[in-house]
């Protein structure tokens, strides 16, 4: 049974201006510039101002309102003569709080396209070219052929109506494996390394390396060097030369093409920090402070409609349109101002919190800091701090660093002092760098060394930090 009832409840809903500010806040400098260009193109009431030549940066985030020469335009060109209901001019396909995400377009040739272009230079008939393209299409990102050959035979039979046998696939596979880079279209790591060694000059160390991989691959991967020396009847120096040749090889040949074809992305810092005699000076990148203003010509046209006495229906619509665009321009300018202010307030709080680090550049001086710590200092929500820290960089005398670099969890020492986990990782890295490569330190030994230095942490925590530093286990760090 359907019935109507009245009820009263309180809801917290974000205004369009708040949503716009949140979206602007998380944009890095490059994306902000594009966002400003898009807004300038969409809103005729928004203009770029002219920055005073006597000022390097706008003081107190004031947007200049200088005369800007441009061609006049008639507001009526935006108004249609046809009566179109307003609801037909609005597209509301998203929730108010839903963020619009744009997928960036990246140019460049994939490694499969690179290989297919090389196949075109080979003297192959149409049937073999098709087989080569099918093989290349089955390669993963690392350049390995993970699909079994008999399954490729079935794919050709059902998908292309081409009947082949495994032997034919193997013949074409050998052609594909002869393409660049060396080691492509291999079926496992051993075959990948062997294919690369086959292209090297037949030196003595290369011969030993081939025999090592062919007959003792499992022992080599487990670093059982004593067993290898005994079975191959060679000395340590010869084995070391062979291993040096193997280490130079690329275990993921597909990534080399992928990396070379990837467009370069330039990092533009959002903040610039200068240090003089331990005095810190923070400034916002000027590209974060576009000089914007409400179009003077647009405002004058709007005023002209207001002074014209009795208005027609078309003029009223023009006035409504102009007001909407001017309001949109003012909201956008205000959001840019608030973005600049929030960025500076947040970064200044981080600067004061990590002052010792910024004065010295020593990572050991980094204090434990989480988003909540900064949010409480600036009296803002944690999500706001997270948006500021997201994809933002600061240029310092010690390098251009991501803001997330300064955030870390805390760890309590034996003396009761709270230190940053980054400090522990740095000490862990130093211990491993100074270890004996012939007898690397195990996680248990590293745990003991850290406890001696006052860091009472468990072995599994040491293993977690080691993995975060991309350091392999002791067995895989062993060298001759």
N, C-alpha and C positions, 0 to 999 in steps of 0.2 A: 504494500500500500504506500503510495507516494504522498508526502505532505511537506509543506513549507514551514520552516521555523526560523526565528531570528536568534542569533547568538553573537556575543561580543568577545573578541579576543585580541591580544596584542601581538603584532608581528614586527620583526626587524627586517627591513628591506632596504637594499642599497639603491641609492639614487643613480641615474645615468652618469652624473658627474663623478661620483665615487668610483663607479666601475671604470670610467675613462681614466681616472688617476691611477688606479691599480694596474691597469694595462700599460700605461706609460711608465710607471715606476719600475717595472721589471725589464724594460727594454734597455739593452746596451746602447752605446753611442751611435754605432752604425745604423742600427734598426730605428733609433729615434729620428735620425736625419731623414730616413725614408718615410717614416710616419708623418713628419712635418711636411714633406713634399706632397704626400697624398692628401693631407688636410688642405694645403694651399690649393691643390688642383680641384678639390671637391667643394670648397667653400669660397665663393667670390667675395665674401665680406672680410676675409682674412688676408692680410698683406704682410710681406717681409719689410721690416723697417730698415733704416740705414743707421749703422753704428757710428757714433761720433768718432772722427779720426783722432781726437785728442785722448780718447779713452781706449785702453786695451781690452777691458772687459766692462760690461754694464754694471754700475755700482748698485748694490743692494737689490740685484736682480730686477732692475727697472727696465721695461721694454720701451725703447725710444719711439716717439711718435713724429717722425720727420716726414716732410713732404716727399712723396715718391712719384716721379713722373710716370704716367701710364696713360694708355688710350682710354677715353671715356666710353662707357657702355650704357646701354639703356636697360633698365630693370624689366621693361615689358617683354624683352626677348626671352625671359625665363617664364613668362606667363602665357599659357595657351588660351586661344580664343574659345576653345570648346569647354563646355561645362563638364568637368571631371570631378566626381566626388573625392573628397580628401582621403577616404579610407582606401581608395584604389591606388593612391600614390605611396602607400606605406607597406613595406614588406617586413613582417615580424616572424622570422623563421627560427629565432633563437630565444632562449630564456634570458631574463635580464642579467643573471649572474654568470651566464655562459661566456667563456673566453673564446675569442676568435683566433684560431691558430692557423698560420700560413705556412705551407710547406715550401721550404726554399728550393729553388731550382739550381741544380748543380750540373755544369757542363763537363765534358771530358769523355774519352773513349774507355769503355770497360775492357777488362782483359780478354773477355770472350770475343769482343769485336776486333780487338787487336790480333788475336790468333786467327780469326776467320779471314782477316785481310791478308795474313801471311799465307794461308791455305790457297788463296787466289793466285799466288805467285808460283805455286807448285804445279808440276805437270801431272795433273790428275784428271781422270775422266769424270763425268757428271755423277756417276754412281759413287765413286770414291770420295768426291767432294761432299756429297750428302752424308756419307758415313762419318767424314771428318767433322762436319758441322754438328752432327748428333753427338759425337764424342765430346766436342768442345762445350756443347750445351749442357752436358752432364757433369762438368767440372764444378767443384765447389769454390768458395772464395779464395782458398789457399792454393788452388790449382790442381787439386787431387781428383782422380777419377774414382769415386766411391761406389759407383754402380757396377754390378757384376756384368761381364760381357754377354752372358747368355740372356740376361734381362734386356740388354740393349737390342739383342737379336729379336726378342719378342716385341719391343717397342717399334722396331722398323717394320715388322710384319703386320702389326695391327694398326699402327699410326700412319705408315707411309706405303703400305702394300708392297714392301720390298723384302724379298727373301734372301737372307745371307746366312753364312755359317760363322762360327766363332773365329775360325782361322782368318777369314777376310777382315773381321773387325781388328784382329791383332796386327795384321799387316798395315792397315790404315792408322792404327794406334801408334805404331813405330814411327810413322811419318809425322804425326802430331807431336810426339815426344821429341822430334828433331827441331821443332820450332823454338823460338826464343820467348821467354828465358829458359835456360837449361833446367831440366827437372820437371817441366810442366807435364800434365796428364799422367803423373805417376800414380800407382795404386797404394803405396805405403811409403813411410819415411825411408826405409832402406833403399827402395828403388829410386826414390827422389835423389838421394845422395849419390848413388851409383851412376845415375844418368849425368849428373854434373861432373863427376870425376872422369867419366869417359871422354869429356870434351877438353880435359886438361892435358898438357904435354906429359909423356910417359916417363916422368922422373922416377928415381928410386923411392922417394917418399910417397909419390902417388901410387906406385905399385903396392907398397905396404898398406896404404890407406884402403885400396880396393880389396886386398886380401882380408884386412881387418873387418871391413863391413860385410864381406861375403861369408866368411867363416866364423866370425866371433862378434856378430852384431849385438846379440843379447848381453854378452859379457861387457861389451863397450858401453851400452846404455846404462848398465848398472855400475860402471866405473870399477870393475874388477880387474884392475891393471896388472896385479901380480899373476893372475891366471893367464892373462893374455901374453905377458912376457915369457912365461914358461911354455905355453903351447906354440907360440910363433917363433920361439928361440931367437929373440932379438934383444938388444939392450934398450935402456930407458931413453936414450937420446934418439934412437931411430923411431921408437914408439911416439915420443913427443913430437917429432917432425910430422909423422903421419896424422896425429890428432890435430896439430895446427892446421893442416890442409883441410881436414874435415870440418873444423870449426869455422873456417872461412866460407863454407857453403851455405846456401839459403834453404832452410827447411820448409819455407812456404813461398815458393816461386810466384804463385798467383798474386800475392800481396805486393810484389815489386812493381808489377804493371799497374795495379790498382792505385798504389801510392803515387806513382809518377803521373798518372792521368787525373789525379784529384786536384781541383782548383785550390790555389793557395788562399788562405784566409788570414787577412791582416788583423792583428790585435791592436785595437785603439784604446788606450787607457781612458777611463772615465774620470779619474782623479790624478792629480800630479802633486807629489810630495817632494819638497826640497828640505835638506837638513844642513844648517850652518851653525857650527859651534853648539850642537845639541838643541838648537832652536828649530822647531818643526813648523813649516809653512805649507798649509794644504790649500789647493785651489781646484776648482772644477774645470774640466776640459771645456774650452770655449764652444766646442761643437755641441755641448749639452745645453748651451744657453742661446738658442736661436732668437734673433731680434724680430719679434712679431708685433703687429698692431692691427686694430680694426680699421678697415679701409675708410679713409676720410671721404672719398668720392661716394662710397656706398651710403655713408651716414648723411651726407648732404642731399643725396637723391631721396633718402627717406624723409628728411626734413622738408624737402620741397613738396612731397606729397601731402605732408601735414599742413603746410601753409597755403594749400591750394583751395581752401574753402570747402564747399560741398564735394564729396568724393563719389566717384562712380563705383560700381561693383568691381570693375577690373582694378581700379586703384586701391580699393580696400584689400583685394587679394594680393596686390603687389606689396602693400605695406605689411601685411601679415607675413609674406615670404621674406621680405627684407629683415623684419624683426627676428624671425627664426634664425636666419643666417648670422645676424649680428650677435644674437645670444649664443649661438654655437661657437662663434669666433672668440667671444669673451670667455666662455667656459674652457675652451682649449688653451687659451693664453694663461688663464688662472691655473689650469692643471699643470702646465709646463712650469709655472712659478713654484707651485707646491712640490712638484717633483724635484726641482733644484734644491729647495729648502730641505726636503726630507733626505735627499742624498747627502747634503753637507752635514746636517745634524747627526745622521747615523755614522758617517765616516769620521767625524770629529770624536764621537763617543768611542769608536774603535781605536782611534789614534791615541786618545788619553788612556784607554784601558791597556793598550800594548805599547805604551810610551818607551819603555826600556828597549824593546826590540827595535822600534823605529829609530832610536838614537844610536844604536850599535850595529844592528843588522845581524845579531847573534840569535839563531833559532832557539838556543837554550834559554833565552830571556822571554820567550813567548809564554804568557800566562794562560791557564785553562780558561776558555771562553766559549759560551754557548749562546744561541740566539736570545734566550731568555735574559741573559745578563745585559745585553745591549738594549733590549726592549724595555727593561725596567729603568735603565738610565735615561732614555729619551722619552719615556712614558708613551710608548706606542705598542701596537700589537705585534706579536712574534711574527705573524705572516707578513707584516710590513718590512721588518728587518730581513726576512727571508727573501722578499722580492728585491730589496736593495742589494743583497749579497749575491743574487743570482746573476751569473754571467757578467759581473762588473770587475774591472781591473783597476789597479792603482800603480802608477809609475813611481818607483822609489829609487834611491841611489843603489839599492841592492838588487834591482831587477824589476820587471813588470809582473806583478803578482795578482792572482785571483783573490777576491775578498774572502772566499771560503777557506783560503789558506790559513787565515788568522783564527779560525774557529777550531777548537779541539776539546775533547773531554778531559776531565781531571783525574789525577792519580795521587793517592796519599803515600808519602814516604814513611820510613820508620820513625823519623823525627816529628811526624804529624803535619809536615808541610805539603800543601797541594801543588802539584806540578802538572804541566801539560803532557799529554800522551805523546805529543810531537817531540818533546825533549827526550822521552824514553826511546822513541824510534830513532832519534839521531844517535844516541849512545849505542843502541843496538847495531846501527849501521857501522859505526866506528869500530865496534868489537869485531864485526865480520870482516871489515876491510883490513884489519890488522892481524887476522888469524893466519895460521900456517896453512897454506893451500894444499899441502900434502896430508894434513890432518885437520880438516875443518872442524869448527866447534858445533857440537850437537845442540839441540834446543835445551836439553837438560843442563849442559854446561853454560849456555848463555843465561839461563835462569839463575844459576849460582853466581855468575859474574855480576848480574844486575842486583841481586840481593846484597852482594858485598858492597855495592855502591849505594845501598839504601833504598832500592826500589823492590819492594816485596810484592812480586807478581807471580802468578802461576805459570807453569810451563805451557799450557794451552794458550794463555794470553800472549806469551812470547811467540808461539807459532803463528798466532793470528796477526801480530804486528809484522812478523817476518814476511808473511804472505802479502800483506798490504804494501810492503816495500818491494814486492816482486823479487824476493830472494829465495832461491830453491833450498831444499833440505841439504844437510851437511854432505850426504852421499853424492849428490849431484854437483857439489862445489869442489869436490876433490880434484886436484891436479897433480901431475907428476913433478 
